[in-house]
Amino acid sequence: MQRKCLENEEAFKKLTEEMGQFIDLEHPYVTYDNNYIETEWWILKKFFDAGLIYEGYKILPYCPRCGTGLASHEVAQGYNDISVNTVTVPFKLKNENTYLLVWTTTPWTLIANVAVCVNPNEEYIKVNSKGYTFIVAKKLAEKVLGNDYDIIDTFKGKDLEYTEYEQLLPFINVSKKAFFVVCDNYVTMEDGTGLVHIAPAFGQDDYEVGKKYDLPVINPVGEDGKYLEGPWKNIFVMDQVKDTKNNDENWAETMTINEALKRLNDKEKNIIIRRYFDGKTQMEIADEIGISQAQVSRLEKNALDQMKRYYK
């Protein structure tokens, strides 16, 4: 490695001279030099002593094969344009039988959703369509719903701010307030529905909006690119996207399961998720949550009976 660095230094000096650039090549800025390294540590200590160093997040391109972040130059070396699947998902408002029509280009991040973003200055409409009540951007309503809708109300995106909705996929607990509408001008009327899914761990715009509204940063994906929890645990995230390609029925089924789970109390829901999504036995669940196996069996039966009644 040191030999390669020295070769690069000589090549850089030669190129600099050929370009006619007048800089001090006798005392170059070389990052592997001990003087440089010691200076960096000295500066970092000064920052630390002044209380200027803190732990936070930075959104970067990432390679799950290598398990490392990628520099912009690395991405540029092997960047390819690919087609991605977008989805429009209904998010149910709290205490109201109305759905936000939310658009995303990254459906694999929906499990980490914590907010929905609208443009504060654009017009939005509440409509009746196909037997449901939806909220969508006025400029995109026809593109999303065709002509099959009747307008109930019209308002600005700003009027939706802090409106609460039910958690879409109830598999992850959050540590602070989440699941409400936020506002930002980055939401455009060019594509989608005018309502954008927000997952701060997976996009720079999402993260900036998250900081503005103090949203939790949820990352249920491991360094290998596989889900760490939820119904797709140990599945590579892009494989999950492939499984749902051009298949709205899969997402409709997920929404239906979600609605059924909401009918259960926390303990029943916990048992169903562990049993049927995480694949655990009743004995394992009993040990984990500190109750008897007989109690787990009874709660599971009650939960399944409730879910069956919902599906009927």
C-alpha positions, 0 to 999 in steps of 0.5 A, a space after each residue: 500500500 505504501 509503495 502504491 501511495 508513493 507511486 501515486 505521489 510521483 505521478 501527481 508531481 509529474 502531471 502537475 509539472 506538465 500542466 504548468 501548475 505552480 505549487 510547492 511540490 517540495 512540501 506537498 499536501 500528502 495524507 499518508 505523511 505523519 505530520 499530516 496525520 498528527 495535525 489531523 488528530 490535534 485538530 480533532 482533539 481541539 474540536 472535542 475539547 470545545 464540545 463541537 464533536 457529536 454523533 449523528 447521521 450522514 446519508 451516503 451511497 452504500 454497497 451491501 456487497 462490500 458492507 461499506 459506504 461509497 464516495 461519489 467518485 466510486 459511484 460515478 465509476 460504475 453508475 448505471 441508470 436502472 428502472 425502478 418500481 414506484 407504488 402508491 399506497 393508502 395511509 389511513 388517517 387517525 380517527 377518520 376513514 380517509 386515506 392519504 395517497 402516498 407515492 414512493 420510488 423505494 417501496 422497500 423502505 416503507 417499513 421505516 416510514 415515519 412521516 408523509 411530506 406535502 408541498 405547503 404551497 400546493 393545493 390538495 383535494 379530498 375526494 370520493 373515489 371507488 368507494 373510498 375517501 382519498 387526499 391527493 394533490 389537485 394537479 395530479 388527481 386525474 393522473 392518479 384516479 382518472 375521472 372517477 372522483 368527486 371533490 369534497 374539499 380543497 385546501 393548501 398542503 400547509 393545512 395538512 401539517 401535523 395531521 396524524 395517520 396510522 402506522 402503515 406497517 406495524 412491525 417497528 416501534 419508534 422512540 419519539 413522535 412520528 406518523 404525521 404530515 410534514 411540509 417541504 418545498 422539495 415535493 413537486 407536482 411532476 410525478 406521483 401523488 403530491 404526497 411523499 413517503 418519508 424514511 429519514 435513514 434512506 434519503 438526503 431529502 428525507 433526512 433533512 425533513 426529519 431533522 426539521 421535524 425531529 423525526 426518529 431515524 429508523 434503519 431496519 436494514 443490516 450491513 448486508 442489505 437484508 432486513 433485520 426485523 419484520 415480515 421480510 427479516 433476512 431477505 435482501 431489500 432489492 429481492 423484496 422489491 423484485 417480488 412485488 414488481 408489477 403486483 399491486 395485489 401483494 401490497 393490497 394484501 399487506 394493507 389488509 393484514 395491517 388493518 387486521 393486526 390493528 384489531 388486536 391488542 399489543 400482546 396479541 399483535 406481538 405474538 402473531 408477528 413473532 409466530 407468523 412473521 419471525 417463525 418462532 415457536 410458542 415456547 420461544 415466545 413464552 420465554 421472550 415475553 415472560 408468560 407461560 406457553 399456555 397463555 401464549 397459545 390462548 392469546 394466539 387463538 384469540 388473535 387468530 379468531 379476531 383476524 378471521 372475523 375481520 377477513 370475513 
